[in-house]
Amino acid sequence: MATLNECLLNEALYKIFQITGKRLTLKDEQKEAVKSLLSGRDVLAILPTGFGKSLIFQLFAIAKSIEATRASTSPGTVLVICPLDSIVKDQLTEAETYGLKAVSLSSSEMFEHMNDAPDVVFASAKAVSQKAFRESLKRTRNIHAIVIDESHTVETWTGKRNKKDKVFRSAYGELSILRSFCKKDTPFLALTATADKKTQGTIISLMSLHDPVKLLISPERKNLRISVTKCKKITIFGKLDWLIDLALEKGVNMPKTIIFCNMMNEMASVCNYLFLKMGKYIYYETADGVRSCIVGVYHSITWAATKKRLLASFKGSGDDTKIIIIASTALSMGVNFPDVHYVINWGPPRTLIDYHQEAGRAGCYRVASLKPFVPNVVPVEPLHDCWSNCCLNCKCSDGCSSSNLPFEKDLVSDQEAPQPLRKRDTTDQQRNDICDALTELKDKFKHHCPLEVH
């Protein structure tokens, strides 16, 4: 016999079907998360990119609305705390598609003066940490659940793995205080796609999760192939020439690419190199006859309107088309691009978790990324599966389908062979001038060091 929570979940799914005409098929982890929240349990859900994490709190909100209607009680609200505005905009649209009344808060005053309680409220950690917001939260006492999206950021943004002078956005570390302003047994839901064992412990501790239900799925993505190239400073920009050749050959039809950089000056340098090498071919003409650039730049302080336009262009729903995005780690969270083919890290990311987030932007037609997040790792011996382990060390039998990608053509020789010397043509007069100059230099320093001129 179905339990009360299972019945509520089924009714929520049926309500979505009535609104959208689509029958959603839930994964076991999604069902378990919703039912645990309905039982008042805290939940830590570490689920891969594209798994449908936001659907968990959306279904929970619908179920609580149905429950309130049935009991003739005032409806409550699910409070969702997001680290980035770009995440909120997509989730607002999605929630409204399912018939939920969803709003985004930029200040505590908005929350305090709402006439009708929304089903879902999205807010930043900074907004909810304000005293006025907490006071209004205490007066309402009608929060069904608190959701912390991209919860792995509590570790980075509260300085748990950084020195004190590098701690920033510490408001994310104060979110556990919100529990004291809500009614007893209000559940917390911590969502993320990326958290190793240590990070899980940090999330549970900082969020004060009480005996949480843990839902963990390995982020293994078998359709991602990772290559590492050791570069010298003088030749590093040349490692982008394969991408430039591809862009010149295919134009707007080339595979979509994200280049992640750690610092703003690196983003500027990469952007300048692409413009310098591609020249006028970095532009194309849209259907409306407008001259548009295939390269875009995205970081945390990009103007909101520009961010919105860039994301739409990269997803293919804007007025123009962006094929290459040069970005900071701000683009690695909460935004799904279904057709990114290449991800380039311009230098190693600051943490392994950042790397996993950034690598996960590629190949979102689901499928191993990094083995370190899997508790039981199978040894990489024998070297037989070049796609799972290392293509360069492939020892497969004849008929292996492995082939080098554009950026791997000179990967081995680049590291083993010396760089070719630069040569230039000179006249006899120029060579004589050089010899005369060196002879003069020799006479000047003959008492200090030997110098042979040939």
N, C-alpha and C positions, 0 to 999 in steps of 0.2 A: 504494500500500500504506500502511495506517495505521501511524503511528509508535507506539513504546511508550507515549509520553505520551497520544496520542489513544486508545489502547486502554484505558489506565487511566481516562481521563475517561469513556469510554463505559461502563465497568464501574461507575463511581461513579454515573452516571445510572441504570443498570439497578438498582443496589442501592436507590436512592431509590424507584424504581418498585415494587420488591418490598415495601418498607416502607409506602409511602403509597398505592400504586395509581394514582399520577399520573405521567404522562410529561411531563417538563420539556423545553421547547424553549429551548435556549440562544441568546443573541445572539452574534454574532461576537466582540465585545469580551470577553464572559465566557469564551468558549472560549480566546481568545488569552491572557488573564490566567492561567487555570488551567494551561495548557500551559507558559507562561513560568515560573511558579513551580515546576512539576515539573522544569524544566530548570535550576533554581537561579538564575534571573534575578530581579533586583529589578524591581518593577512600580509605576508611578505611574498609578492609574486614576481619572480625573476623569469620572464618569458621573452622569447626572441623577438626581434624586430619583425613587424608584420603579423604578429600572432593574434592581435586584437585585444590588447590590454585595456584600452579605453572602454571597450564594450562591457567590461566587468562592472564599472561604476555606473554606466548608463543603464544597464539592466537592473542594477540594484536600485537606482533612483526611480525607475518605472514601477518596480515591485513595491517600493515603499509608498508611492503615490496611490497604487491600487489598494494597498492595505489601509491607508488613511481614509480613502473614499468609502471603503466598506465599513470602517469603524466610525465614520462621520466625525473624524478628528481633523484638526488643522494640518495641512500638508507641511512637510519639513524640507530641508535642503541638504544636498550633498556638497560639501566644500572641497574643491579641487585646487591644490596649490601647484603651480607650474613654475619652472625656472626661467622660461623664455616666452616672450609674447608670441613668437611665431608658432609655438605649439598651441597656444590658446585659440588662435583664429581658426585653425583647421578643426579643432575639437568642438568649438561653438557651432560650426556649420553641421558637423556630424550629429551632435546632440539634438539640434533642431529638426534634423531630418527624421529622427525617431519620435518626434512629437513632444520633446522635452522643452520646457521653458528654461533657457540657459542665458546667463549674463556674465560679463567680465567686469571685475572691479579694479579700478585704479586708485580708489581712495576709500577710507572707512566711512565717509559721509554718505556715499552711494548706498552702502549696505544698510546704514541706519535708517534711511528714508524710503526704503522700498515698501510700497503698499502691498503688493502680492508677493508672497515668498516664492522665488524661483525654484525649480527642481534641482538645478545645478548652478553653482557659483564658482567661477574660475577667478583666482587671485594670485598675485605674486607673494613670495615670502615676506618681502619688505612691507607690503600693504597690510598683511595680517599680523605683523609684529608691532604695528602701531597701537598705542594705548587706547585710542578712541575705538578702533576696530574691536579690540578685546572686550571693551566695556559693552559695546552693542551686541557682541556675541553672547556675553553673559546674560543680557536682558532677554534675548530671543529664546535661548535654551532649546532650540528646535533643530539642531544639526543632526542629521541621520548618520553621517559618517564623514571622516576627514581623509582625503586622498592626497598622497604626496607622489606626484609624477616625477619620473627621472630621479628616483630617490638615491641613486648612487652618487649624486652630486653633493649630498650632505658631507661626504668624506673630503672631497676636494674643496668645497666652498666653506667648510668650517676649519680647514687647516689641519686635519688629522694626519695628513702625510706631508705637510709643509711646515716650514719654519714660521714662527709667529709673525714676522714682518711680512709674510706673504699671504696671510689669511685675508680673504675677501668674501663679501656676500655672507657674512656670518649669521644673517637673519635665518638662513635655512637650518642652522643648528638650534634655533630656539622654538621650533615648531611643536616640540613635545609639550610646551607650556599650554598650548591650546586645549589639551585634554582637560585641564582644570577648569576651563570656562564652558565646557559642554556637560550635558547631563551624564550621569553614571552609565557606564557600559557603551558609550559611543565608540564604535570600532574605528581603527585606523587601517588604511590600505596603502602599503608602500609598493609602488610599481617601478620596475626598471628592466632593461634588457641585459644589463651588464653588472654583475657583482660577484667577485670571488669570495672565498670563505671569510677573509678578513673584512671585506667591505660589508658583507651580510651582518657580521657582528657589530660593526660601526652603526649601520642603519638601525638595527634593533635597539642598540644602546641609546643613540641620540634621539630616536623617535619614541623611546619608552614603550616599545611594543610589548604587550603582555602575553607571553606564551603564544606567539603568533603561529598561524597555520602557514607552513612554508610550501610554496609551489615553485619548484625549480625545474626548468627544462634547459638542457645544454644548448648553448648558442652555436653549436657546430654547424657550419655552413659548407657543404661539400662542393658547392659550385664556385667557391672563391679560390683563386690561385694567387699565391703571394710570392713576389720576387723582391730581393734585396740587392741593391747596387751600391758598392762603395765608391764614392766620388771624391776627386780632388777639387779644391775650390776653383781652380782655374778652368776646369772642364765641366763643372756641375750643370751649368745652363744648357750645355750641349746634350744633356740627357733628356731634354724636352724636344729635341729635334724630330724624333719619331712621331710625337703627337702633332707637331706643326706640319710635318709631311702628310699625315693623315687628314688634318684639317684642310690643307691646300688641295688635296685630292678629292675629298668627299664633301667639303663644305658643311652645310646644315644637316647633311645625311650621315655625318660621322657619328660614332658611338659617343654617348654623353659621358663627360669626364669631370671629376671634382679633384682639385689640387688643394690639399690641406696644408696650411702654413702655421707655424707657431707664433710668429711675430709680424707686426704690420709692415716693417721694412722688407721682410721676405716676400710678403704679398705684393708689395709695390715693385720689387725687383723682378719677380716672376711675370707680373703683368706687363712691365716695360719690355721684357725680353720677347714675349709673345707679340706685342705690337710692333717691335723693331723687326722681327723676322718675317712676320706675315704681311706687314705693310697694308696696302689697300684691300688685300684679300681677307682681312679679318672682318670686313663688312660684307653684308649681302643686302639685296633689295627685297623687301617684303611684298606681299600681294598688293598692298596699297601703294607701292612705289616708294616706301620710306626706307632710307638707308639705316640699317641696324647692325649692331656688333654681335658676334657670336660668343664673345667673352664677357663674363660678369664677375663682380667682386662682392663678397658677402661676409660681413663680420658683425660683432655685437653692437657696434655703434653706427652701423649703417642706418640711414633714415628709414623710419617705419614704412613709408610709402614705397621707397626703393626696394626694401626687403620684399614687400608684397608683390611688386612687379617682377622682381627677379625670380621668386619662387614660382609664380604663375608661368613665366617664360620658360623656366627649366622643366616644368611639368608639361609644357606644351599647350597650356590653356591661356596664354597671354597674347598680346598683340604681335609680339615678335618671338623669336626662338633663341634661347641661350643654350649653347652646346658645351662650353667649358666654363666652370665656376671656380674661381680662386677664393678659398674660404678659410675662416678660422674654425675652431672647434664648435662655434655657435651653430654651424650647419649640421653637426653630427647628432643632434638630439631631437627626437620628436617629429621629424619631418621625413616622410617616406617618399622616395622616388623609385618608381617601379622599373625604370629602364637605364640606370647608371651602369655603364660597362667597365669603366676604369676609375680607380681611386689612386691618386698619387700623394704620398706623404713627403713633403719637402723637409726632410729631416725627421728624426724619431719624435713622436708625440711625447708629451710630458709624463704620461702614465700609461700603463698597459691597458687600463680601462678606456682611456681616451682613444688608444689605437683600435681597440675592438669596436668602439662606437663609430669611428671614422671608416674603418674597413667595412662595417656592416651597411654602409650606404650603397655598396655595390651589390649587384645580383639579388635584388629583393624579390626575385621570382623564386624565393625560399630555397635555401640549401647551402662547411666547416670553416670555420674561420680560425679560431685559435684553440689548440688543445689544452693550454694551461688551465682553462676553466672546467675541464672535464676531470672529475675526481680520479677515475681509473683510466690512465693513459696507456694505450697499447704501444709497446716499444717499436721504434722505427727500424726494425730488422725482421727479415732481410729487406734490402732496398728493392722492392719489387713493384710497388704501386706508385708510379711517378706522379700521378695526379693527387694522391693523398699526402705524399711525403715530399720528395724533392725531385723535380724534373731534371735538374742538372746532374744528379747522381743516379739517374735511372739505369737499372740493370735488367729491364724487362727483356723478354725473349723477342725474337724477330716479329715484326708486325705491330709493334707498339705505336699507338696513335699520337704519342706526344709530339708536339712541335713548338718551336720557340715563338713567343709573341713578339710584336714589333720592338718592344723595349728590351728584349732578351737576346737579340741577335749577337751582340758583342759582349755579353755579360762575362763569359769566362776569359776571353782574350783581353778584355779591358783591365782585368785585375792581374793577369799573369804577364802580359807583354808590356814592355816599356812604351811610353808615349812617343810617337814619332817626333823628330826634331823639326822645327820650323826652318824653312829655307827661303832665300830670296835671290833673285838674279842681281849680279853686280857687274859694273864695268871695270876694266883694267885700272882706270883712274881712281875709282872708288877704293879698290883693293890697295893701291899704292898709298892713298891718303890714310887708310887705316894702319898700314905698316909704319908710315912716318909718325903717326900719332902714338903708336905703341912704343916705337924706338925712343921718342922724346920722353914718354912716361918712364921707360926703363932707365934712361940717363938721370932722370930726376930722383928716382928712388934706388939707384944702384947700390948705395951704401946701406940700405935698410933691408932689402929683400931681393932674392934672385928673380929675374924675369926673362924668359926666353921668347924671342920673336922669330917665327918661322914664316 
